[in-house]
């Protein structure tokens, strides 16, 4: 099986919906039953799993600005 992951283990990433744009580290990659990948992202003691479209390798500075 060949896995084409968008993000690598130990890579720093950001959640696109996080208004604080906290740094997270990819600490796990999981293969779902339908073949999609989910990434475990860790920030301090907190961790959560996300699809690749929920994650960005680049910090979104504009997301941190309150309107």
CHARMM internal coordinates of N, CA and C (Angstrom, degrees):
IC EDIT
DIST 1 N 1 CA 1.4491
DIST 1 CA 1 C 1.5241
ANGL 1 N 1 CA 1 C 108.78
DIST 1 C 2 N 1.3028
ANGL 1 CA 1 C 2 N 116.34
DIHE 1 N 1 CA 1 C 2 N 131.09
DIST 2 N 2 CA 1.4602
ANGL 1 C 2 N 2 CA 122.08
DIHE 1 CA 1 C 2 N 2 CA 176.20
DIST 2 CA 2 C 1.5231
ANGL 2 N 2 CA 2 C 108.40
DIHE 1 C 2 N 2 CA 2 C -102.80
DIST 2 C 3 N 1.3159
ANGL 2 CA 2 C 3 N 116.12
DIHE 2 N 2 CA 2 C 3 N 127.47
DIST 3 N 3 CA 1.4702
ANGL 2 C 3 N 3 CA 121.70
DIHE 2 CA 2 C 3 N 3 CA 179.73
DIST 3 CA 3 C 1.5209
ANGL 3 N 3 CA 3 C 108.66
DIHE 2 C 3 N 3 CA 3 C -109.42
DIST 3 C 4 N 1.3089
ANGL 3 CA 3 C 4 N 115.80
DIHE 3 N 3 CA 3 C 4 N 122.31
DIST 4 N 4 CA 1.4628
ANGL 3 C 4 N 4 CA 121.41
DIHE 3 CA 3 C 4 N 4 CA 178.68
DIST 4 CA 4 C 1.5239
ANGL 4 N 4 CA 4 C 108.94
DIHE 3 C 4 N 4 CA 4 C -105.12
DIST 4 C 5 N 1.3105
ANGL 4 CA 4 C 5 N 115.36
DIHE 4 N 4 CA 4 C 5 N 81.74
DIST 5 N 5 CA 1.4566
ANGL 4 C 5 N 5 CA 119.49
DIHE 4 CA 4 C 5 N 5 CA -178.26
DIST 5 CA 5 C 1.5326
ANGL 5 N 5 CA 5 C 110.06
DIHE 4 C 5 N 5 CA 5 C -80.30
DIST 5 C 6 N 1.3308
ANGL 5 CA 5 C 6 N 115.09
DIHE 5 N 5 CA 5 C 6 N 143.83
DIST 6 N 6 CA 1.4652
ANGL 5 C 6 N 6 CA 121.38
DIHE 5 CA 5 C 6 N 6 CA 179.00
DIST 6 CA 6 C 1.5270
ANGL 6 N 6 CA 6 C 110.73
DIHE 5 C 6 N 6 CA 6 C -81.76
DIST 6 C 7 N 1.3336
ANGL 6 CA 6 C 7 N 116.29
DIHE 6 N 6 CA 6 C 7 N -29.99
DIST 7 N 7 CA 1.4572
ANGL 6 C 7 N 7 CA 122.23
DIHE 6 CA 6 C 7 N 7 CA -179.56
DIST 7 CA 7 C 1.5222
ANGL 7 N 7 CA 7 C 109.27
DIHE 6 C 7 N 7 CA 7 C -123.12
DIST 7 C 8 N 1.2925
ANGL 7 CA 7 C 8 N 116.70
DIHE 7 N 7 CA 7 C 8 N 147.51
DIST 8 N 8 CA 1.4630
ANGL 7 C 8 N 8 CA 122.93
DIHE 7 CA 7 C 8 N 8 CA -177.30
DIST 8 CA 8 C 1.5282
ANGL 8 N 8 CA 8 C 110.56
DIHE 7 C 8 N 8 CA 8 C -100.96
DIST 8 C 9 N 1.3218
ANGL 8 CA 8 C 9 N 116.41
DIHE 8 N 8 CA 8 C 9 N 156.28
DIST 9 N 9 CA 1.4582
ANGL 8 C 9 N 9 CA 120.63
DIHE 8 CA 8 C 9 N 9 CA 173.42
DIST 9 CA 9 C 1.5281
ANGL 9 N 9 CA 9 C 109.72
DIHE 8 C 9 N 9 CA 9 C -59.19
DIST 9 C 10 N 1.2965
ANGL 9 CA 9 C 10 N 116.91
DIHE 9 N 9 CA 9 C 10 N 141.86
DIST 10 N 10 CA 1.4677
ANGL 9 C 10 N 10 CA 126.17
DIHE 9 CA 9 C 10 N 10 CA -179.72
DIST 10 CA 10 C 1.5285
ANGL 10 N 10 CA 10 C 113.89
DIHE 9 C 10 N 10 CA 10 C 73.78
DIST 10 C 11 N 1.3318
ANGL 10 CA 10 C 11 N 118.11
DIHE 10 N 10 CA 10 C 11 N 3.54
DIST 11 N 11 CA 1.4661
ANGL 10 C 11 N 11 CA 121.20
DIHE 10 CA 10 C 11 N 11 CA 179.11
DIST 11 CA 11 C 1.5261
ANGL 11 N 11 CA 11 C 110.23
DIHE 10 C 11 N 11 CA 11 C -75.94
DIST 11 C 12 N 1.3183
ANGL 11 CA 11 C 12 N 116.97
DIHE 11 N 11 CA 11 C 12 N 140.38
DIST 12 N 12 CA 1.4713
ANGL 11 C 12 N 12 CA 122.49
DIHE 11 CA 11 C 12 N 12 CA 174.45
DIST 12 CA 12 C 1.5248
ANGL 12 N 12 CA 12 C 107.84
DIHE 11 C 12 N 12 CA 12 C -79.37
DIST 12 C 13 N 1.3399
ANGL 12 CA 12 C 13 N 115.99
DIHE 12 N 12 CA 12 C 13 N 129.55
DIST 13 N 13 CA 1.4618
ANGL 12 C 13 N 13 CA 121.38
DIHE 12 CA 12 C 13 N 13 CA -179.42
DIST 13 CA 13 C 1.5268
ANGL 13 N 13 CA 13 C 109.75
DIHE 12 C 13 N 13 CA 13 C -138.53
DIST 13 C 14 N 1.3283
ANGL 13 CA 13 C 14 N 115.06
DIHE 13 N 13 CA 13 C 14 N 171.69
DIST 14 N 14 CA 1.4640
ANGL 13 C 14 N 14 CA 122.93
DIHE 13 CA 13 C 14 N 14 CA 178.99
DIST 14 CA 14 C 1.5212
ANGL 14 N 14 CA 14 C 108.24
DIHE 13 C 14 N 14 CA 14 C -134.42
DIST 14 C 15 N 1.3305
ANGL 14 CA 14 C 15 N 116.77
DIHE 14 N 14 CA 14 C 15 N 145.07
DIST 15 N 15 CA 1.4551
ANGL 14 C 15 N 15 CA 120.13
DIHE 14 CA 14 C 15 N 15 CA 175.01
DIST 15 CA 15 C 1.5205
ANGL 15 N 15 CA 15 C 108.48
DIHE 14 C 15 N 15 CA 15 C -84.09
DIST 15 C 16 N 1.3132
ANGL 15 CA 15 C 16 N 117.13
DIHE 15 N 15 CA 15 C 16 N 132.49
DIST 16 N 16 CA 1.4623
ANGL 15 C 16 N 16 CA 120.12
DIHE 15 CA 15 C 16 N 16 CA -175.64
DIST 16 CA 16 C 1.5263
ANGL 16 N 16 CA 16 C 112.40
DIHE 15 C 16 N 16 CA 16 C -65.88
DIST 16 C 17 N 1.3311
ANGL 16 CA 16 C 17 N 118.47
DIHE 16 N 16 CA 16 C 17 N -23.11
DIST 17 N 17 CA 1.4653
ANGL 16 C 17 N 17 CA 121.43
DIHE 16 CA 16 C 17 N 17 CA -179.48
DIST 17 CA 17 C 1.5288
ANGL 17 N 17 CA 17 C 113.61
DIHE 16 C 17 N 17 CA 17 C -95.30
DIST 17 C 18 N 1.3314
ANGL 17 CA 17 C 18 N 117.45
DIHE 17 N 17 CA 17 C 18 N -0.06
DIST 18 N 18 CA 1.4610
ANGL 17 C 18 N 18 CA 121.31
DIHE 17 CA 17 C 18 N 18 CA -178.53
DIST 18 CA 18 C 1.5202
ANGL 18 N 18 CA 18 C 110.16
DIHE 17 C 18 N 18 CA 18 C -83.73
DIST 18 C 19 N 1.3326
ANGL 18 CA 18 C 19 N 116.69
DIHE 18 N 18 CA 18 C 19 N 111.09
DIST 19 N 19 CA 1.4679
ANGL 18 C 19 N 19 CA 120.67
DIHE 18 CA 18 C 19 N 19 CA -179.03
DIST 19 CA 19 C 1.5180
ANGL 19 N 19 CA 19 C 112.48
DIHE 18 C 19 N 19 CA 19 C -67.09
DIST 19 C 20 N 1.3269
ANGL 19 CA 19 C 20 N 117.82
DIHE 19 N 19 CA 19 C 20 N -23.08
DIST 20 N 20 CA 1.4673
ANGL 19 C 20 N 20 CA 121.17
DIHE 19 CA 19 C 20 N 20 CA 178.43
DIST 20 CA 20 C 1.5274
ANGL 20 N 20 CA 20 C 111.98
DIHE 19 C 20 N 20 CA 20 C -86.82
DIST 20 C 21 N 1.3216
ANGL 20 CA 20 C 21 N 117.01
DIHE 20 N 20 CA 20 C 21 N -15.21
DIST 21 N 21 CA 1.4665
ANGL 20 C 21 N 21 CA 122.91
DIHE 20 CA 20 C 21 N 21 CA 179.76
DIST 21 CA 21 C 1.5344
ANGL 21 N 21 CA 21 C 111.91
DIHE 20 C 21 N 21 CA 21 C 50.41
DIST 21 C 22 N 1.3217
ANGL 21 CA 21 C 22 N 115.30
DIHE 21 N 21 CA 21 C 22 N 50.84
DIST 22 N 22 CA 1.4608
ANGL 21 C 22 N 22 CA 120.85
DIHE 21 CA 21 C 22 N 22 CA 177.72
DIST 22 CA 22 C 1.5237
ANGL 22 N 22 CA 22 C 110.04
DIHE 21 C 22 N 22 CA 22 C -71.05
DIST 22 C 23 N 1.3275
ANGL 22 CA 22 C 23 N 115.84
DIHE 22 N 22 CA 22 C 23 N 143.42
DIST 23 N 23 CA 1.4657
ANGL 22 C 23 N 23 CA 120.78
DIHE 22 CA 22 C 23 N 23 CA 175.63
DIST 23 CA 23 C 1.5130
ANGL 23 N 23 CA 23 C 109.08
DIHE 22 C 23 N 23 CA 23 C -67.85
DIST 23 C 24 N 1.3197
ANGL 23 CA 23 C 24 N 115.75
DIHE 23 N 23 CA 23 C 24 N 137.54
DIST 24 N 24 CA 1.4537
ANGL 23 C 24 N 24 CA 121.85
DIHE 23 CA 23 C 24 N 24 CA 174.15
DIST 24 CA 24 C 1.5246
ANGL 24 N 24 CA 24 C 108.07
DIHE 23 C 24 N 24 CA 24 C -130.08
DIST 24 C 25 N 1.3124
ANGL 24 CA 24 C 25 N 116.08
DIHE 24 N 24 CA 24 C 25 N 156.42
DIST 25 N 25 CA 1.4544
ANGL 24 C 25 N 25 CA 121.31
DIHE 24 CA 24 C 25 N 25 CA 178.29
DIST 25 CA 25 C 1.5257
ANGL 25 N 25 CA 25 C 108.43
DIHE 24 C 25 N 25 CA 25 C -116.13
DIST 25 C 26 N 1.3123
ANGL 25 CA 25 C 26 N 116.65
DIHE 25 N 25 CA 25 C 26 N 134.54
DIST 26 N 26 CA 1.4637
ANGL 25 C 26 N 26 CA 120.57
DIHE 25 CA 25 C 26 N 26 CA 175.30
DIST 26 CA 26 C 1.5300
ANGL 26 N 26 CA 26 C 107.40
DIHE 25 C 26 N 26 CA 26 C -73.15
DIST 26 C 27 N 1.3336
ANGL 26 CA 26 C 27 N 116.31
DIHE 26 N 26 CA 26 C 27 N 115.15
DIST 27 N 27 CA 1.4584
ANGL 26 C 27 N 27 CA 121.19
DIHE 26 CA 26 C 27 N 27 CA -176.86
DIST 27 CA 27 C 1.5233
ANGL 27 N 27 CA 27 C 112.58
DIHE 26 C 27 N 27 CA 27 C -113.41
DIST 27 C 28 N 1.3197
ANGL 27 CA 27 C 28 N 117.36
DIHE 27 N 27 CA 27 C 28 N -3.06
DIST 28 N 28 CA 1.4568
ANGL 27 C 28 N 28 CA 120.26
DIHE 27 CA 27 C 28 N 28 CA 178.09
DIST 28 CA 28 C 1.5097
ANGL 28 N 28 CA 28 C 111.32
DIHE 27 C 28 N 28 CA 28 C -164.28
DIST 28 C 29 N 1.3149
ANGL 28 CA 28 C 29 N 116.03
DIHE 28 N 28 CA 28 C 29 N 150.65
DIST 29 N 29 CA 1.4630
ANGL 28 C 29 N 29 CA 122.25
DIHE 28 CA 28 C 29 N 29 CA 175.19
DIST 29 CA 29 C 1.5183
ANGL 29 N 29 CA 29 C 106.58
DIHE 28 C 29 N 29 CA 29 C -129.39
DIST 29 C 30 N 1.3195
ANGL 29 CA 29 C 30 N 116.41
DIHE 29 N 29 CA 29 C 30 N 125.01
DIST 30 N 30 CA 1.4565
ANGL 29 C 30 N 30 CA 122.07
DIHE 29 CA 29 C 30 N 30 CA -175.14
DIST 30 CA 30 C 1.5247
ANGL 30 N 30 CA 30 C 110.58
DIHE 29 C 30 N 30 CA 30 C -118.40
DIST 30 C 31 N 1.3125
ANGL 30 CA 30 C 31 N 116.23
DIHE 30 N 30 CA 30 C 31 N 138.36
DIST 31 N 31 CA 1.4581
ANGL 30 C 31 N 31 CA 121.85
DIHE 30 CA 30 C 31 N 31 CA 177.47
DIST 31 CA 31 C 1.5270
ANGL 31 N 31 CA 31 C 107.99
DIHE 30 C 31 N 31 CA 31 C -98.40
DIST 31 C 32 N 1.3250
ANGL 31 CA 31 C 32 N 116.34
DIHE 31 N 31 CA 31 C 32 N 121.68
DIST 32 N 32 CA 1.4619
ANGL 31 C 32 N 32 CA 121.41
DIHE 31 CA 31 C 32 N 32 CA 179.46
DIST 32 CA 32 C 1.5267
ANGL 32 N 32 CA 32 C 109.86
DIHE 31 C 32 N 32 CA 32 C -83.20
DIST 32 C 33 N 1.3190
ANGL 32 CA 32 C 33 N 116.67
DIHE 32 N 32 CA 32 C 33 N 165.53
DIST 33 N 33 CA 1.4633
ANGL 32 C 33 N 33 CA 121.99
DIHE 32 CA 32 C 33 N 33 CA -177.61
DIST 33 CA 33 C 1.5276
ANGL 33 N 33 CA 33 C 112.34
DIHE 32 C 33 N 33 CA 33 C -58.79
DIST 33 C 34 N 1.3319
ANGL 33 CA 33 C 34 N 116.88
DIHE 33 N 33 CA 33 C 34 N -31.80
DIST 34 N 34 CA 1.4684
ANGL 33 C 34 N 34 CA 119.73
DIHE 33 CA 33 C 34 N 34 CA -179.82
DIST 34 CA 34 C 1.5279
ANGL 34 N 34 CA 34 C 112.95
DIHE 33 C 34 N 34 CA 34 C -86.41
DIST 34 C 35 N 1.3296
ANGL 34 CA 34 C 35 N 117.07
DIHE 34 N 34 CA 34 C 35 N 3.77
DIST 35 N 35 CA 1.4611
ANGL 34 C 35 N 35 CA 121.01
DIHE 34 CA 34 C 35 N 35 CA 177.38
DIST 35 CA 35 C 1.5226
ANGL 35 N 35 CA 35 C 115.01
DIHE 34 C 35 N 35 CA 35 C 93.54
DIST 35 C 36 N 1.3283
ANGL 35 CA 35 C 36 N 117.49
DIHE 35 N 35 CA 35 C 36 N -6.62
DIST 36 N 36 CA 1.4628
ANGL 35 C 36 N 36 CA 119.42
DIHE 35 CA 35 C 36 N 36 CA 177.15
DIST 36 CA 36 C 1.5246
ANGL 36 N 36 CA 36 C 109.52
DIHE 35 C 36 N 36 CA 36 C -75.76
DIST 36 C 37 N 1.3158
ANGL 36 CA 36 C 37 N 115.55
DIHE 36 N 36 CA 36 C 37 N 161.41
DIST 37 N 37 CA 1.4569
ANGL 36 C 37 N 37 CA 121.22
DIHE 36 CA 36 C 37 N 37 CA 179.38
DIST 37 CA 37 C 1.5173
ANGL 37 N 37 CA 37 C 110.42
DIHE 36 C 37 N 37 CA 37 C -107.44
DIST 37 C 38 N 1.3119
ANGL 37 CA 37 C 38 N 115.42
DIHE 37 N 37 CA 37 C 38 N 145.52
DIST 38 N 38 CA 1.4574
ANGL 37 C 38 N 38 CA 121.72
DIHE 37 CA 37 C 38 N 38 CA 170.03
DIST 38 CA 38 C 1.5177
ANGL 38 N 38 CA 38 C 106.99
DIHE 37 C 38 N 38 CA 38 C -123.69
DIST 38 C 39 N 1.3158
ANGL 38 CA 38 C 39 N 115.06
DIHE 38 N 38 CA 38 C 39 N 144.50
DIST 39 N 39 CA 1.4581
ANGL 38 C 39 N 39 CA 121.85
DIHE 38 CA 38 C 39 N 39 CA -177.21
DIST 39 CA 39 C 1.5195
ANGL 39 N 39 CA 39 C 109.09
DIHE 38 C 39 N 39 CA 39 C -112.94
DIST 39 C 40 N 1.3332
ANGL 39 CA 39 C 40 N 116.01
DIHE 39 N 39 CA 39 C 40 N 129.01
DIST 40 N 40 CA 1.4530
ANGL 39 C 40 N 40 CA 120.43
DIHE 39 CA 39 C 40 N 40 CA 173.66
DIST 40 CA 40 C 1.5249
ANGL 40 N 40 CA 40 C 107.01
DIHE 39 C 40 N 40 CA 40 C -85.31
DIST 40 C 41 N 1.3275
ANGL 40 CA 40 C 41 N 116.04
DIHE 40 N 40 CA 40 C 41 N 124.10
DIST 41 N 41 CA 1.4631
ANGL 40 C 41 N 41 CA 121.86
DIHE 40 CA 40 C 41 N 41 CA -178.71
DIST 41 CA 41 C 1.5240
ANGL 41 N 41 CA 41 C 108.57
DIHE 40 C 41 N 41 CA 41 C -116.31
DIST 41 C 42 N 1.3282
ANGL 41 CA 41 C 42 N 116.44
DIHE 41 N 41 CA 41 C 42 N 131.01
DIST 42 N 42 CA 1.4516
ANGL 41 C 42 N 42 CA 122.04
DIHE 41 CA 41 C 42 N 42 CA -175.94
DIST 42 CA 42 C 1.5202
ANGL 42 N 42 CA 42 C 110.84
DIHE 41 C 42 N 42 CA 42 C -115.84
DIST 42 C 43 N 1.3196
ANGL 42 CA 42 C 43 N 114.98
DIHE 42 N 42 CA 42 C 43 N 134.28
DIST 43 N 43 CA 1.4714
ANGL 42 C 43 N 43 CA 122.30
DIHE 42 CA 42 C 43 N 43 CA 176.18
DIST 43 CA 43 C 1.5164
ANGL 43 N 43 CA 43 C 105.78
DIHE 42 C 43 N 43 CA 43 C -134.50
DIST 43 C 44 N 1.3243
ANGL 43 CA 43 C 44 N 116.58
DIHE 43 N 43 CA 43 C 44 N 104.84
DIST 44 N 44 CA 1.4594
ANGL 43 C 44 N 44 CA 120.53
DIHE 43 CA 43 C 44 N 44 CA -174.90
DIST 44 CA 44 C 1.5174
ANGL 44 N 44 CA 44 C 109.17
DIHE 43 C 44 N 44 CA 44 C 62.22
DIST 44 C 45 N 1.3470
ANGL 44 CA 44 C 45 N 117.52
DIHE 44 N 44 CA 44 C 45 N -131.76
DIST 45 N 45 CA 1.4652
ANGL 44 C 45 N 45 CA 119.77
DIHE 44 CA 44 C 45 N 45 CA 179.44
DIST 45 CA 45 C 1.5344
ANGL 45 N 45 CA 45 C 113.20
DIHE 44 C 45 N 45 CA 45 C -83.35
DIST 45 C 46 N 1.3205
ANGL 45 CA 45 C 46 N 116.90
DIHE 45 N 45 CA 45 C 46 N -2.96
DIST 46 N 46 CA 1.4639
ANGL 45 C 46 N 46 CA 121.82
DIHE 45 CA 45 C 46 N 46 CA -176.05
DIST 46 CA 46 C 1.5229
ANGL 46 N 46 CA 46 C 111.42
DIHE 45 C 46 N 46 CA 46 C -96.68
DIST 46 C 47 N 1.3179
ANGL 46 CA 46 C 47 N 115.62
DIHE 46 N 46 CA 46 C 47 N 142.06
DIST 47 N 47 CA 1.4567
ANGL 46 C 47 N 47 CA 119.70
DIHE 46 CA 46 C 47 N 47 CA 175.26
DIST 47 CA 47 C 1.5254
ANGL 47 N 47 CA 47 C 109.29
DIHE 46 C 47 N 47 CA 47 C -144.20
DIST 47 C 48 N 1.3150
ANGL 47 CA 47 C 48 N 115.33
DIHE 47 N 47 CA 47 C 48 N 154.19
DIST 48 N 48 CA 1.4580
ANGL 47 C 48 N 48 CA 121.43
DIHE 47 CA 47 C 48 N 48 CA 179.38
DIST 48 CA 48 C 1.5203
ANGL 48 N 48 CA 48 C 108.35
DIHE 47 C 48 N 48 CA 48 C -155.55
DIST 48 C 49 N 1.3305
ANGL 48 CA 48 C 49 N 115.99
DIHE 48 N 48 CA 48 C 49 N 160.59
DIST 49 N 49 CA 1.4621
ANGL 48 C 49 N 49 CA 120.98
DIHE 48 CA 48 C 49 N 49 CA -179.73
DIST 49 CA 49 C 1.5229
ANGL 49 N 49 CA 49 C 109.43
DIHE 48 C 49 N 49 CA 49 C -106.71
DIST 49 C 50 N 1.3464
ANGL 49 CA 49 C 50 N 114.83
DIHE 49 N 49 CA 49 C 50 N 141.89
DIST 50 N 50 CA 1.4671
ANGL 49 C 50 N 50 CA 120.66
DIHE 49 CA 49 C 50 N 50 CA -175.98
DIST 50 CA 50 C 1.5177
ANGL 50 N 50 CA 50 C 111.08
DIHE 49 C 50 N 50 CA 50 C -143.91
DIST 50 C 51 N 1.3276
ANGL 50 CA 50 C 51 N 115.22
DIHE 50 N 50 CA 50 C 51 N 152.88
DIST 51 N 51 CA 1.4618
ANGL 50 C 51 N 51 CA 121.43
DIHE 50 CA 50 C 51 N 51 CA 171.70
DIST 51 CA 51 C 1.5274
ANGL 51 N 51 CA 51 C 108.46
DIHE 50 C 51 N 51 CA 51 C -79.55
DIST 51 C 52 N 1.3207
ANGL 51 CA 51 C 52 N 116.81
DIHE 51 N 51 CA 51 C 52 N 161.63
DIST 52 N 52 CA 1.4674
ANGL 51 C 52 N 52 CA 120.06
DIHE 51 CA 51 C 52 N 52 CA -176.22
DIST 52 CA 52 C 1.5288
ANGL 52 N 52 CA 52 C 113.20
DIHE 51 C 52 N 52 CA 52 C -61.40
DIST 52 C 53 N 1.3369
ANGL 52 CA 52 C 53 N 118.48
DIHE 52 N 52 CA 52 C 53 N -30.14
DIST 53 N 53 CA 1.4682
ANGL 52 C 53 N 53 CA 120.23
DIHE 52 CA 52 C 53 N 53 CA -179.15
DIST 53 CA 53 C 1.5305
ANGL 53 N 53 CA 53 C 112.78
DIHE 52 C 53 N 53 CA 53 C -73.77
DIST 53 C 54 N 1.3221
ANGL 53 CA 53 C 54 N 117.51
DIHE 53 N 53 CA 53 C 54 N -8.47
DIST 54 N 54 CA 1.4600
ANGL 53 C 54 N 54 CA 122.04
DIHE 53 CA 53 C 54 N 54 CA 177.56
DIST 54 CA 54 C 1.5218
ANGL 54 N 54 CA 54 C 112.07
DIHE 53 C 54 N 54 CA 54 C -93.97
DIST 54 C 55 N 1.3351
ANGL 54 CA 54 C 55 N 116.47
DIHE 54 N 54 CA 54 C 55 N -4.24
DIST 55 N 55 CA 1.4636
ANGL 54 C 55 N 55 CA 122.46
DIHE 54 CA 54 C 55 N 55 CA -171.89
DIST 55 CA 55 C 1.5179
ANGL 55 N 55 CA 55 C 110.10
DIHE 54 C 55 N 55 CA 55 C -121.66
DIST 55 C 56 N 1.3327
ANGL 55 CA 55 C 56 N 115.04
DIHE 55 N 55 CA 55 C 56 N 147.66
DIST 56 N 56 CA 1.4599
ANGL 55 C 56 N 56 CA 121.10
DIHE 55 CA 55 C 56 N 56 CA 175.27
DIST 56 CA 56 C 1.5238
ANGL 56 N 56 CA 56 C 109.23
DIHE 55 C 56 N 56 CA 56 C -134.56
DIST 56 C 57 N 1.3087
ANGL 56 CA 56 C 57 N 115.96
DIHE 56 N 56 CA 56 C 57 N 146.10
DIST 57 N 57 CA 1.4611
ANGL 56 C 57 N 57 CA 120.48
DIHE 56 CA 56 C 57 N 57 CA 175.27
DIST 57 CA 57 C 1.5215
ANGL 57 N 57 CA 57 C 110.83
DIHE 56 C 57 N 57 CA 57 C -81.85
DIST 57 C 58 N 1.3250
ANGL 57 CA 57 C 58 N 116.24
DIHE 57 N 57 CA 57 C 58 N -13.83
DIST 58 N 58 CA 1.4644
ANGL 57 C 58 N 58 CA 122.09
DIHE 57 CA 57 C 58 N 58 CA -177.90
DIST 58 CA 58 C 1.5220
ANGL 58 N 58 CA 58 C 110.98
DIHE 57 C 58 N 58 CA 58 C -110.57
DIST 58 C 59 N 1.3101
ANGL 58 CA 58 C 59 N 116.40
DIHE 58 N 58 CA 58 C 59 N 138.85
DIST 59 N 59 CA 1.4629
ANGL 58 C 59 N 59 CA 122.38
DIHE 58 CA 58 C 59 N 59 CA 176.38
DIST 59 CA 59 C 1.5218
ANGL 59 N 59 CA 59 C 108.98
DIHE 58 C 59 N 59 CA 59 C -72.63
DIST 59 C 60 N 1.3314
ANGL 59 CA 59 C 60 N 117.48
DIHE 59 N 59 CA 59 C 60 N 133.86
DIST 60 N 60 CA 1.4656
ANGL 59 C 60 N 60 CA 123.31
DIHE 59 CA 59 C 60 N 60 CA 178.55
DIST 60 CA 60 C 1.5319
ANGL 60 N 60 CA 60 C 108.32
DIHE 59 C 60 N 60 CA 60 C -97.52
DIST 60 C 61 N 1.3215
ANGL 60 CA 60 C 61 N 115.74
DIHE 60 N 60 CA 60 C 61 N 94.07
DIST 61 N 61 CA 1.4737
ANGL 60 C 61 N 61 CA 121.18
DIHE 60 CA 60 C 61 N 61 CA -178.38
DIST 61 CA 61 C 1.5267
ANGL 61 N 61 CA 61 C 111.80
DIHE 60 C 61 N 61 CA 61 C -59.51
DIST 61 C 62 N 1.3247
ANGL 61 CA 61 C 62 N 117.28
DIHE 61 N 61 CA 61 C 62 N -37.26
DIST 62 N 62 CA 1.4573
ANGL 61 C 62 N 62 CA 120.80
DIHE 61 CA 61 C 62 N 62 CA -178.61
DIST 62 CA 62 C 1.5367
ANGL 62 N 62 CA 62 C 112.52
DIHE 61 C 62 N 62 CA 62 C -64.83
DIST 62 C 63 N 1.3248
ANGL 62 CA 62 C 63 N 117.79
DIHE 62 N 62 CA 62 C 63 N -27.32
DIST 63 N 63 CA 1.4618
ANGL 62 C 63 N 63 CA 120.76
DIHE 62 CA 62 C 63 N 63 CA 179.30
DIST 63 CA 63 C 1.5239
ANGL 63 N 63 CA 63 C 111.80
DIHE 62 C 63 N 63 CA 63 C -67.13
DIST 63 C 64 N 1.3411
ANGL 63 CA 63 C 64 N 116.91
DIHE 63 N 63 CA 63 C 64 N -22.46
DIST 64 N 64 CA 1.4677
ANGL 63 C 64 N 64 CA 120.17
DIHE 63 CA 63 C 64 N 64 CA -177.95
DIST 64 CA 64 C 1.5236
ANGL 64 N 64 CA 64 C 113.14
DIHE 63 C 64 N 64 CA 64 C -83.47
DIST 64 C 65 N 1.3263
ANGL 64 CA 64 C 65 N 116.90
DIHE 64 N 64 CA 64 C 65 N -8.49
DIST 65 N 65 CA 1.4601
ANGL 64 C 65 N 65 CA 121.22
DIHE 64 CA 64 C 65 N 65 CA -178.28
DIST 65 CA 65 C 1.5271
ANGL 65 N 65 CA 65 C 109.28
DIHE 64 C 65 N 65 CA 65 C -90.07
DIST 65 C 66 N 1.3297
ANGL 65 CA 65 C 66 N 117.02
DIHE 65 N 65 CA 65 C 66 N 123.41
DIST 66 N 66 CA 1.4623
ANGL 65 C 66 N 66 CA 121.42
DIHE 65 CA 65 C 66 N 66 CA 176.51
DIST 66 CA 66 C 1.5140
ANGL 66 N 66 CA 66 C 109.92
DIHE 65 C 66 N 66 CA 66 C -81.05
DIST 66 C 67 N 1.3225
ANGL 66 CA 66 C 67 N 115.16
DIHE 66 N 66 CA 66 C 67 N 136.36
DIST 67 N 67 CA 1.4910
ANGL 66 C 67 N 67 CA 120.02
DIHE 66 CA 66 C 67 N 67 CA 177.63
DIST 67 CA 67 C 1.4927
ANGL 67 N 67 CA 67 C 110.13
DIHE 66 C 67 N 67 CA 67 C -101.09
END
COOR INIT
IC SEED 1 N 1 CA 1 C
IC BUILD
